[in-house]
Amino acid sequence: MALIFTAVALTGFVSFYNGQQSVNKVASELRHEINSRIQERLRAYLETPKSINRINVDASRFGTLNLQETSQTSSIFWQQIQAFELMSLIYVGKETGDYIGASRTGNTITVNVVKASEGGRYSTYVPGDRGQPTTLSNAIRDRVYDPRKRPWYIATVKAQKPIWSPIYTFFAPPSLGITATHPLCAPDGKLTAVFATDLSLGTISQFLSGIAVGKMGQSFILERSGVLIATSTS
């Protein structure tokens, strides 16, 4: 009887062990598949800011985007930020210290202008029906802003090529994020401006939350240092 019990117990253990190994293997394969899917979608998502910058650089080179025309430039950025809902800010900083952008805060879109010749004040406007600056907002118009001193501009000047900035605190509103940049150079090679598109870390988390990971799964992004960048949870 003891031998029979031992044999049955051993058979049961082997069956359980093999079954557990199969479950673990399936779970591992599922995690790998989900991870690959998230990476693929994330890469596609992160290509969008770089594509926007390339479009604007080419438009400026070919003359369809005139950076001397504030209304035209803000109108183009205004149209783009409406088309790409996960972008936080699309803008350009010039070597002169001037700046033009269109930003999204929640459901509100504004256009932002800095003119170095007028003291470098960061002026936020309610856009007109074509995205041109109209009514001036009082929110932060008295704050001085110099794009050339911002982390995204400094990093681009140093790299002399399109880059992703390090994580830093955005100017308005003050939140953590990253910036895709693309320098614009004159025919003689001199830098004239830097086009940029912002992604807030909160928006990247929003993107992750839209990717289904089973019923109970969660996804997150870590820096190589182990710092949490974004998560699908609240």
C-alpha positions as CSV (number, residue, x, y, z in Angstrom):
1,M,0.0,0.0,0.0
2,A,2.8,2.3,0.9
3,L,4.5,1.7,-2.5
4,I,1.2,2.3,-4.3
5,F,0.7,5.6,-2.4
6,T,4.2,6.7,-3.1
7,A,3.8,5.9,-6.8
8,V,0.6,7.8,-7.0
9,A,2.0,10.7,-5.1
10,L,5.1,10.8,-7.3
11,T,2.9,10.6,-10.5
12,G,0.7,13.4,-9.2
13,F,3.8,15.6,-8.4
14,V,5.3,15.0,-11.8
15,S,2.0,15.9,-13.5
16,F,1.6,19.0,-11.4
17,Y,5.2,20.0,-12.0
18,N,4.9,19.5,-15.8
19,G,1.6,21.4,-15.8
20,Q,3.1,24.3,-13.8
21,Q,6.0,24.4,-16.2
22,S,3.6,24.6,-19.2
23,V,1.6,27.4,-17.5
24,N,4.8,29.3,-16.8
25,K,6.0,28.9,-20.4
26,V,2.7,30.1,-21.8
27,A,2.7,33.1,-19.3
28,S,6.3,33.9,-20.3
29,E,5.4,33.8,-24.0
30,L,2.4,36.0,-23.4
31,R,4.4,38.6,-21.5
32,H,7.0,38.6,-24.3
33,E,4.3,39.1,-26.9
34,I,2.6,41.9,-25.0
35,N,6.0,43.6,-24.3
36,S,6.9,43.4,-28.1
37,R,3.5,44.9,-29.0
38,I,3.9,47.7,-26.5
39,Q,7.4,48.4,-27.8
40,E,6.2,48.4,-31.4
41,R,3.4,50.8,-30.7
42,L,5.6,53.0,-28.5
43,R,8.2,53.3,-31.3
44,A,5.5,54.3,-33.7
45,Y,4.1,56.8,-31.2
46,L,7.5,58.3,-30.6
47,E,8.1,58.7,-34.3
48,T,5.3,61.2,-34.6
49,P,7.1,64.2,-32.9
50,K,10.1,63.6,-35.1
51,S,8.0,63.5,-38.2
52,I,6.3,66.8,-37.2
53,N,9.7,68.4,-36.8
54,R,10.9,67.1,-40.2
55,I,7.8,68.4,-41.9
56,N,8.3,71.9,-40.4
57,V,12.0,72.0,-41.1
58,D,11.4,71.0,-44.8
59,A,8.6,73.6,-45.0
60,S,10.9,76.3,-43.8
61,R,13.7,75.3,-46.2
62,F,11.3,75.2,-49.2
63,G,9.7,78.5,-48.3
64,T,6.2,77.3,-47.5
65,L,6.8,78.2,-43.8
66,N,8.0,81.7,-43.2
67,L,9.4,82.1,-39.6
68,Q,9.2,85.8,-40.0
69,E,5.4,85.6,-40.2
70,T,4.2,85.0,-36.7
71,S,0.6,84.5,-37.6
72,Q,1.3,82.0,-40.4
73,T,3.7,80.0,-38.2
74,S,1.4,79.8,-35.3
75,S,-1.5,78.9,-37.6
76,I,0.5,75.9,-38.9
77,F,1.4,74.7,-35.4
78,W,-2.2,75.2,-34.3
79,Q,-3.4,73.0,-37.1
80,Q,-0.8,70.3,-36.3
81,I,-1.5,70.1,-32.6
82,Q,-5.2,69.6,-33.3
83,A,-4.4,66.8,-35.7
84,F,-2.0,65.1,-33.2
85,E,-3.9,65.0,-29.9
86,L,-1.2,63.4,-27.8
87,M,1.3,66.2,-28.5
88,S,1.7,68.7,-25.7
89,L,3.4,71.5,-27.6
90,I,4.7,72.2,-31.1
91,Y,7.0,75.1,-31.5
92,V,10.2,76.8,-32.8
93,G,12.9,78.7,-31.0
94,K,15.1,81.0,-33.1
95,E,18.7,82.0,-32.6
96,T,17.5,85.5,-32.3
97,G,15.6,84.5,-29.1
98,D,12.2,84.7,-30.7
99,Y,9.7,81.8,-30.2
100,I,6.4,80.7,-31.6
101,G,4.4,77.7,-30.5
102,A,1.0,76.1,-30.1
103,S,0.3,74.2,-26.9
104,R,-2.4,72.0,-25.4
105,T,-3.5,72.0,-21.8
106,G,-6.3,69.5,-21.3
107,N,-8.9,70.5,-23.9
108,T,-7.6,74.0,-24.3
109,I,-5.2,75.0,-27.2
110,T,-3.3,78.3,-27.1
111,V,-0.7,79.9,-29.2
112,N,2.5,81.3,-27.6
113,V,4.8,84.0,-28.8
114,V,8.1,85.5,-27.5
115,K,9.7,88.5,-29.2
116,A,13.2,89.2,-28.0
117,S,12.9,92.8,-29.4
118,E,9.9,93.3,-27.0
119,G,11.7,92.1,-23.8
120,G,11.3,88.4,-24.3
121,R,7.9,88.1,-22.5
122,Y,6.2,84.8,-22.9
123,S,2.8,85.8,-24.2
124,T,-0.1,83.4,-24.4
125,Y,-2.9,84.1,-26.8
126,V,-6.4,82.7,-27.6
127,P,-6.1,81.5,-31.2
128,G,-8.4,82.9,-33.9
129,D,-10.3,80.8,-36.3
130,R,-7.1,80.1,-38.3
131,G,-4.8,79.8,-35.3
132,Q,-3.5,83.3,-35.4
133,P,-2.8,85.1,-32.0
134,T,-5.8,87.2,-31.0
135,T,-6.7,87.8,-27.3
136,L,-3.8,88.0,-24.9
137,S,-4.0,85.9,-21.8
138,N,-2.8,87.3,-18.5
139,A,-1.6,84.0,-17.2
140,I,2.2,84.3,-17.7
141,R,2.7,87.2,-20.0
142,D,5.1,88.9,-17.6
143,R,7.5,85.9,-17.5
144,V,10.7,86.3,-19.6
145,Y,11.5,83.3,-21.8
146,D,14.6,82.7,-23.8
147,P,14.5,79.5,-25.9
148,R,18.3,79.5,-26.3
149,K,18.6,78.9,-22.5
150,R,16.2,76.0,-22.4
151,P,17.4,72.3,-22.0
152,W,16.0,71.2,-25.4
153,Y,17.7,74.0,-27.3
154,I,21.1,73.7,-25.5
155,A,21.1,69.9,-26.1
156,T,20.4,70.3,-29.8
157,V,23.1,72.9,-30.2
158,K,25.6,70.6,-28.6
159,A,24.5,67.6,-30.7
160,Q,24.1,69.5,-34.0
161,K,21.4,67.0,-35.1
162,P,17.9,65.9,-34.3
163,I,17.7,64.5,-30.8
164,W,15.4,63.6,-27.8
165,S,16.1,65.9,-24.9
166,P,16.7,64.6,-21.4
167,I,13.7,64.7,-19.1
168,Y,13.2,68.2,-17.8
169,T,10.5,70.6,-16.4
170,F,8.4,72.3,-19.0
171,F,8.0,76.1,-18.8
172,A,4.2,76.3,-19.1
173,P,2.6,74.5,-17.5
174,P,5.4,73.2,-15.3
175,S,5.3,69.5,-15.8
176,L,7.9,66.8,-16.6
177,G,8.4,65.7,-20.1
178,I,10.8,65.1,-23.1
179,T,11.2,67.0,-26.3
180,A,12.0,65.9,-29.8
181,T,14.1,68.5,-31.7
182,H,15.4,69.2,-35.2
183,P,17.9,72.0,-36.0
184,L,17.4,74.3,-38.9
185,C,20.6,75.6,-40.5
186,A,21.3,78.2,-43.1
187,P,23.1,77.3,-46.3
188,D,26.4,78.2,-44.7
189,G,25.7,75.7,-41.9
190,K,24.9,78.3,-39.2
191,L,22.1,77.3,-36.9
192,T,19.1,79.6,-37.3
193,A,16.4,77.8,-35.3
194,V,15.3,74.6,-33.6
195,F,12.0,73.0,-34.2
196,A,10.6,71.0,-31.3
197,T,7.6,68.9,-30.2
198,D,6.9,68.1,-26.5
199,L,5.6,65.0,-24.9
200,S,4.7,65.2,-21.3
201,L,5.3,62.1,-19.1
202,G,1.6,62.2,-18.2
203,T,0.7,62.0,-21.9
204,I,3.0,59.0,-22.3
205,S,1.2,57.3,-19.4
206,Q,-2.1,58.2,-21.1
207,F,-0.8,56.4,-24.2
208,L,0.1,53.3,-22.2
209,S,-3.2,53.2,-20.5
210,G,-4.8,52.8,-23.9
211,I,-3.0,49.6,-24.6
212,A,-4.8,46.6,-23.3
213,V,-2.7,44.2,-21.3
214,G,-5.2,41.5,-20.4
215,K,-7.7,42.0,-17.6
216,M,-5.2,42.6,-14.8
217,G,-2.0,43.6,-16.6
218,Q,-0.1,46.8,-16.2
219,S,2.6,48.4,-18.3
220,F,5.3,50.8,-17.4
221,I,8.5,52.4,-18.8
222,L,11.7,52.7,-16.9
223,E,14.9,54.6,-17.6
224,R,18.1,52.5,-17.6
225,S,18.8,54.0,-14.2
226,G,15.5,52.5,-12.9
227,V,13.6,55.7,-12.7
228,L,9.9,55.4,-13.5
229,I,9.0,57.3,-16.6
230,A,5.4,56.4,-17.3
231,T,2.8,53.9,-16.3
232,S,-0.6,52.6,-17.5
233,T,-2.0,52.9,-13.9
234,S,-3.4,56.1,-12.3
